[in-house]
Amino acid sequence: MFSVFVIFAISAIVWCGGYDKGDFNILQGHGRPKREPPPPYLGSVTEQARNEYFAIMSNMNQTIAQQKQNVLIWAQKNGIEKQVQEYDSVMTKLRNELKNNITNFVSQLPSAAQQYAALMVDENQTSAEQFKKLQDLCSQNPQSRYGAVQTETTR
């Protein structure tokens, strides 16, 4: 039963995600996850300071908390502590928004899957009617569509 639900959910995501983009390639960015661009405060430091920053961030033996602490020490040394703290504040806010968006998306999945399943098994409609109903379903709550989640995760 769970596998049927997953298949319906994936089908709905493919259908709903494809309308806004004009194609069905919802898996943009195949392969490894994209790295975040470097923080803007790196533009105001020397090349040596940037290399020190990248050395801190590429140390995979440190916890994230240790890396953050080392970046703060690095920022103090380079006179950009305020910029680093502001950037961290913005990133924390974005991560919290992302968490909330994903939580809302997941909470709406069961209802959306039921509506999608009912629409797809109804044989008393034409293909054109089914397509129109599917478009209507996708436009009812655009925030719950895959495209909205994809947008939030690639910010």
N, C-alpha and C positions, 0 to 999 in steps of 0.2 A: 504494500500500500504506500509506504514511504517513497519508493522509487517512482511510482506513478505521480505522486505529488511533485517530486523533483523534476520529472519530465515536463509536467504541466507548467511549473514555475519557470523553467528554462525556456520553454516555448513562448510563454507570455513575455519574458524579458526580451527575447529575440524580436518578437513582433513589435512590441512597444518601443524598444530601443531603436529600431530601424526607421521609424517614421520621420523623426526629426532630422535625421542625417541623410535621408534619401538612399540609404543602402542598409545592408544587413550585417556589416562588419562591426560588431559591437566589441570585438576583442582587439581594439586598437592597441598598439604597443606590445605586440606579441613578445614572448620571451621574458627576459629579466625585468623586474620592476624598474621604472625610471628613477634616477637619482634626483633629489631636489637640487635646484640651482644653488650655487654658493650664496651665502648670505650677503646682502648689499654692503654691510660694513667692511667687507674685505677690500672694497674699492678704495678705501681711505687709509690703507696701511701699505707698508713697503713690501716688496717681493719677499724679503727674508721673513717678515712677519706672517705673510700668507703661507709660506712654506712651513713655518712653525705651527700655524693653525691646522693645516692639512696633516701634519705629523700627529697632532693631538687626535684629530678626528679619525685617522686611519688606524689608530692603535686598537685592535680588536680584543686585546686582553683587559681593557678597562670597561667598567660598567658605564652606562649612559650617564649616571649621576657623577661619576669620576670625570668623564669627558667634559660635562658641563662645568664642573668646578675648575678643571684645568683651563677651559676656555675663558672663564671669568678671570682667572689669574693672568692669563695671556692678555685679555682685554685691558686689565689694569696696567700692565706693563706697557701696552701700546696706546694708552690714553683714549680708549673707545668703550669703556665699561658701560656708559649710559646707552650707547647704540646697541650693544650686545643684549643688555637687559630689555630694551624696548623690543628688539627682534624676538627674543625668547617669549616675551609676553604675547606678542601677536601670534606666534606659532602655537603657543598653548591654547589661545582662544580658538584658532583654526582647528586644532585637534579635538577640542571639546565640541565644536560645531559638527565636525565630521562624525564623532561618536554619536551625537544626538540624531543626526540625519540617518545614520545606519540603523540605529535602534528603532526609529520611526519606520524606516523602510521594512525592516524585518517584521515588525509588529503588524504591518498591513499585508504581508505576503499571504497568510492563510485566506483572508477574505478575497484578495485579488485572484488567488489560484482557484477558489470555488467559482467565482464569477467567470473566469476564463474557461474552466472545465465545463460549466453549464452551457456556455456559448458554443463551445466546440463540439459537444455531443448532440446539440439540437439539430436534427435532420429535417425539421419542418421549416427550413429557411433556404433561400438561394445562397449561392456562394457570394454574390454581391451583398446580400443582406448580412451575411456572416462577417464579411470584410468590414462593412460599415459599423456593425455593432462592436467589432474589435477595435476599430478606430475610436469609437465613442468611449469604450472602456479605458483605452490608453489615455484619452484626454480628460477623463473624469478627475483624476488626481495625478497630475504630472510629477509632483514631488516624489511619488512612490515608484516612479519608473527607474529602470536601470540607468538611463542617461543622466538622471539627477545624481545618482550615487557616483557614477563615473566622473561627473564634473567635480564633485566634492573631493574625490580622492586624487584628482590630478591638479588640484589648485596649487 
